């Protein structure tokens, strides 16, 4: 009943339902050690099937949902507007969006140069991500454009009175807004649509700049979590683009690159801003998000399930720590989800404000944090 599809499922399957009655003692126990017991296996990656055959099928279905939905969106546009503008950073999210765009063009029998791929080096752009972005765009046959954003950003800093040596939130967000301005301006001039690259994990955590990478005409990755995107890219390399060797080579190196927004200055070409060192592991956040958004489970239950799945890698106290980060950020970031661009619904754990996740932007996380506090510090 927590899911919006309940009544449809009830109608479709009403002859299969049976009534089960419980006594009043349901859920009560005198066993103080019940928190330590678990009687079923919990998969570490709820978005990614552990069975290789099922995983390949999940990747195929997800990729085709993304590609066909984008193709349908492009098809309803006038012929002279069937173009896509996308910022390509050399990271996984923009890579996945670019692959989806290429497949959509193929499905519509449109030339891949209709994809205008921008690389926009900034203060933190490293040689590795820049090279991978250029190599992938060229290998796919998209239209390549490069715009250095640092002159514009430095001018904005001067106008703001911002010290460019202070690498604070303003330092980061101005770069994101500048990139988005270029994407939207080129989309306007070329009569195309700006393709968003942000994924489900980032939207749950609010790890995006509002009206920067948060904005787009179409958000193709909005329903796909970070843990699944890595598998999607590898699956695409092995299946969709297996005969395009230069594409496959670029994809494999992108998968081996640490995840980073690259908004802080690099250190002699090395990435210094690694997202998971600040936010915590995406594999844990995807786990938290799946069971919270999909099933509405309480935090104390989610962290216990997380420990059952991840106890060989993370201590319970560490899981609880990152769970607090997740719930604090999730509730604080609803304002960003309230004005998301349109995009395809891929799975059941969806957070579109127009359908699956209707939540006030001023919602307070205190109730959920109090529940989380009930969990012991260690078990």
C-alpha positions in Angstrom: 0.0 0.0 0.0 3.1 2.3 0.2 3.3 2.1 -3.6 1.2 4.0 -6.1 0.6 0.8 -8.2 -1.3 -0.9 -5.3 -4.8 -0.6 -6.7 -3.8 -1.6 -10.2 -2.1 -4.7 -8.8 -5.1 -5.5 -6.6 -7.4 -5.5 -9.7 -5.1 -7.6 -11.8 -4.4 -10.2 -9.1 -7.5 -10.1 -6.8 -8.2 -13.8 -7.3 -4.8 -14.7 -6.0 -5.0 -12.8 -2.7 -5.7 -14.7 0.5 -6.5 -13.4 4.0 -4.0 -14.0 6.7 -4.8 -13.1 10.4 -2.3 -12.5 13.1 -2.7 -12.2 16.8 -2.1 -9.0 18.8 1.5 -10.1 19.7 2.8 -9.5 16.1 6.1 -7.8 16.2 6.7 -8.0 19.9 9.4 -10.1 21.5 11.2 -10.5 24.8 14.4 -11.5 23.1 16.8 -8.5 23.5 19.1 -10.1 20.9 16.6 -10.1 18.1 18.4 -7.2 16.4 21.4 -9.6 15.9 19.4 -12.2 14.0 18.7 -12.3 10.3 17.1 -15.3 8.6 17.4 -14.3 4.9 20.1 -13.2 2.5 20.2 -9.5 1.6 21.7 -8.6 -1.8 24.3 -5.8 -1.6 23.1 -4.2 -4.8 19.3 -4.1 -4.9 19.3 -2.2 -8.2 21.7 -4.7 -9.8 20.8 -8.4 -10.0 23.5 -10.7 -8.8 22.7 -13.3 -11.4 24.7 -12.5 -14.5 21.9 -13.4 -16.9 19.4 -11.3 -15.0 21.9 -8.5 -14.7 22.4 -8.4 -18.5 18.7 -8.4 -19.0 18.3 -5.5 -16.5 21.0 -3.5 -18.3 19.4 -4.2 -21.7 16.0 -3.2 -20.6 17.2 0.0 -18.8 19.3 1.1 -21.7 16.5 0.6 -24.2 14.0 2.4 -21.9 16.4 5.4 -21.9 17.2 5.3 -25.6 13.6 4.7 -26.9 12.2 7.4 -24.6 14.7 9.9 -25.8 14.0 8.8 -29.4 10.3 9.3 -28.8 11.0 12.8 -27.4 13.1 13.7 -30.4 10.6 12.3 -32.9 7.8 14.6 -31.8 10.1 17.6 -32.5 10.2 19.3 -35.9 12.9 17.8 -38.1 15.2 20.8 -37.8 15.1 20.5 -34.0 16.1 16.9 -33.7 19.4 17.7 -32.1 20.9 17.0 -28.7 23.4 19.1 -26.8 25.2 17.4 -24.0 28.1 18.3 -21.7 30.6 15.5 -21.7 33.1 15.5 -18.7 34.7 12.1 -19.1 32.7 10.9 -16.0 30.3 8.0 -15.9 27.0 9.9 -15.9 27.7 12.1 -19.0 29.2 9.0 -20.7 25.9 7.0 -20.1 23.8 9.9 -21.4 26.0 10.2 -24.5 25.7 6.5 -25.3 22.0 6.7 -24.9 21.9 9.7 -27.3 23.9 7.9 -29.8 21.6 4.9 -29.7 18.5 7.1 -30.0 20.0 8.7 -33.1 20.6 5.2 -34.6 17.0 4.2 -33.8 15.7 7.2 -35.6 18.1 6.8 -38.5 19.5 10.3 -37.8 23.2 11.1 -38.2 25.2 11.0 -35.0 26.6 14.5 -35.7 23.2 15.7 -34.6 24.6 15.2 -31.1 26.6 18.3 -30.2 28.9 17.1 -27.4 30.6 19.9 -25.4 33.7 19.5 -23.3 34.1 22.5 -21.0 37.4 22.3 -19.1 37.6 24.1 -15.8 39.9 24.5 -12.8 39.7 20.9 -11.8 39.6 19.1 -15.2 42.4 16.5 -15.3 44.1 15.3 -18.4 42.7 11.8 -18.1 39.0 12.9 -18.0 39.6 15.5 -20.7 41.3 12.9 -23.0 38.5 10.3 -22.3 35.8 12.8 -23.1 37.4 13.9 -26.4 38.2 10.3 -27.4 34.6 9.1 -26.7 32.9 11.9 -28.6 35.2 11.5 -31.6 34.9 7.7 -31.6 31.0 7.9 -31.5 31.1 10.4 -34.4 29.2 13.2 -32.6 29.9 16.8 -33.2 32.7 17.9 -30.9 33.0 21.4 -29.4 35.3 22.6 -26.7 34.7 25.7 -24.6 37.1 26.7 -21.8 35.0 28.1 -19.0 37.7 29.5 -16.8 37.8 33.0 -18.4 34.0 33.5 -17.9 34.2 32.1 -14.4 37.0 34.4 -13.4 35.1 37.4 -14.7 32.1 36.4 -12.6 34.4 36.1 -9.6 35.7 39.6 -10.2 32.2 41.0 -10.5 31.1 39.2 -7.3 34.2 40.2 -5.4 35.0 36.5 -4.9 38.6 35.5 -4.2 39.3 32.8 -6.9 41.8 31.2 -4.5 39.0 30.4 -2.0 37.6 27.0 -3.2 34.2 27.2 -1.5 30.7 26.3 -2.6 30.5 29.5 -4.7 33.8 28.5 -6.4 32.2 25.1 -7.4 28.7 26.3 -8.2 29.7 29.1 -10.5 31.5 26.6 -12.7 28.4 24.4 -12.9 26.1 27.3 -13.7 28.6 28.6 -16.4 28.6 25.2 -18.1 24.8 25.1 -18.1 24.6 28.5 -19.6 26.8 27.4 -22.5 24.8 24.2 -23.0 21.4 26.1 -23.0 22.8 28.8 -25.2 24.1 26.4 -27.8 20.9 24.4 -27.7 19.0 27.6 -28.4 21.2 28.6 -31.2 21.3 25.2 -32.8 17.6 24.5 -32.2 18.2 21.4 -30.1 17.5 20.1 -26.6 19.9 20.1 -23.7 20.3 16.6 -22.3 20.7 16.3 -18.5 23.1 13.8 -17.2 22.4 13.7 -13.4 21.5 10.2 -12.0 19.1 8.9 -9.4 21.7 8.6 -6.7 22.7 12.3 -7.0 19.1 13.4 -6.9 18.4 11.4 -3.8 21.4 13.0 -2.1 20.9 16.4 -3.6 24.5 16.2 -5.0 23.8 18.6 -7.9 23.9 22.4 -8.4 20.4 23.8 -8.6 19.8 25.1 -12.1 23.3 24.0 -13.0 23.7 20.3 -13.8 20.3 19.9 -12.1 18.6 21.6 -15.1 17.9 20.3 -18.6 15.3 19.9 -21.3 15.3 16.1 -20.7 16.9 14.2 -17.9 17.8 10.8 -19.3 19.6 9.4 -16.3 17.1 10.6 -13.6 15.8 7.1 -12.9 19.1 5.2 -12.9 21.3 4.9 -9.8 25.0 5.2 -9.7 25.7 1.5 -9.0 23.7 0.5 -12.1 25.3 3.1 -14.4 28.7 1.4 -14.0 27.2 -1.9 -15.1 25.3 -0.2 -18.0 28.5 1.3 -19.4 30.3 -2.0 -19.2 27.3 -3.8 -20.8 27.2 -1.2 -23.5 30.9 -1.7 -24.2 30.3 -5.4 -24.5 27.0 -5.4 -26.4 25.9 -2.2 -28.1 29.3 -0.8 -29.1 31.3 -4.1 -29.2 32.2 -3.5 -32.9 33.3 0.1 -32.3 36.7 -0.6 -30.8 37.7 3.0 -30.1 34.4 3.6 -28.2 34.9 0.4 -26.2 38.5 1.4 -25.3 37.3 4.8 -24.1 34.5 3.3 -22.0 36.8 0.9 -20.2 39.1 3.7 -19.1 36.2 5.9 -18.0 35.1 3.0 -15.7 38.5 2.9 -14.2 38.5 6.6 -13.3 37.5 7.8 -9.8 34.1 9.5 -9.5 34.6 13.2 -9.1 32.8 16.5 -10.1 36.3 18.0 -10.8 35.3 21.4 -9.5 38.3 21.9 -7.2 41.8 22.4 -8.6 43.7 19.2 -9.4 47.1 18.4 -7.9 49.6 18.0 -10.7 47.0 16.3 -12.9 45.6 14.1 -10.1 41.9 14.2 -9.0 41.7 15.7 -5.5 37.9 15.9 -5.1 36.6 12.3 -4.9 32.9 12.3 -4.3 32.7 9.2 -2.2 35.2 10.5 0.3 32.8 13.4 1.0 29.4 11.8 0.7 30.2 8.2 1.5 30.0 5.1 -0.7 27.4 5.2 -3.4 26.9 1.5 -3.0 25.5 2.2 0.6 23.5 5.2 -0.5 21.9 3.3 -3.3 21.0 0.6 -0.8 19.5 3.1 1.6 17.6 4.9 -1.1 16.2 1.7 -2.6 14.6 0.5 0.6 13.5 4.0 1.7 12.0 5.2 -1.6 10.7 1.9 -2.9 9.3 0.5 0.3 9.3 3.3 2.9 11.2 1.3 5.5 12.3 3.0 8.7 16.0 4.0 9.0 16.7 1.6 11.9 15.5 -1.3 9.8 17.4 -0.2 6.7 20.8 0.1 8.6 20.3 -3.4 10.0 19.6 -4.8 6.5 22.6 -2.9 5.2 24.9 -4.5 7.8 23.6 -7.9 6.9 24.5 -7.2 3.3 27.8 -5.3 3.8 29.3 -6.6 7.1 32.3 -8.0 5.4 33.2 -4.5 4.1 31.7 -2.0 6.5 31.4 -1.9 10.3 27.9 -1.2 11.7 29.0 2.2 13.1 30.2 3.2 9.7 26.9 2.2 8.0 25.0 4.2 10.6 27.2 7.2 10.0 26.6 7.3 6.3 22.9 6.5 6.8 22.6 9.7 8.8 24.3 11.6 5.9 21.8 10.1 3.5 18.6 11.0 5.5 19.9 14.5 6.3 20.7 15.2 2.7 17.6 13.5 1.3 15.2 15.7 3.2 17.2 18.8 2.8 17.3 18.3 -1.0 13.6 17.9 -1.8 13.5 21.5 -3.3 15.8 20.3 -6.0 13.6 17.3 -6.8 10.4 19.4 -6.8 11.4 21.1 -10.0 13.2 18.3 -11.9 13.1 18.2 -15.7 11.1 15.5 -17.4 12.7 12.1 -18.0 12.0 8.4 -18.4 10.8 6.3 -15.4 13.1 3.3 -15.3 12.3 1.4 -12.1 10.1 1.4 -9.1 12.4 3.5 -6.9 11.5 6.8 -8.7 11.4 10.3 -7.3 9.6 12.3 -9.9 7.6 15.1 -8.2 4.9 14.6 -10.9 4.1 11.0 -10.0 6.0 8.8 -7.6 7.4 11.1 -4.9 5.2 13.9 -3.7 6.8 15.4 -0.7 6.8 19.0 0.8 10.1 20.8 0.3 10.1 21.9 3.9 9.8 18.4 5.3 11.9 17.9 8.5 14.1 14.8 8.8 14.0 14.8 12.6 11.5 11.9 12.9 13.7 9.7 10.7 16.9 10.7 12.5 15.3 9.9 15.9 14.4 6.5 14.5 18.0 6.0 13.3 19.3 7.0 16.7 17.6 3.9 18.2 20.1 1.7 16.4 23.1 0.7 18.6 26.5 2.2 17.8 27.8 -1.3 17.0 26.7 -4.9 16.9 
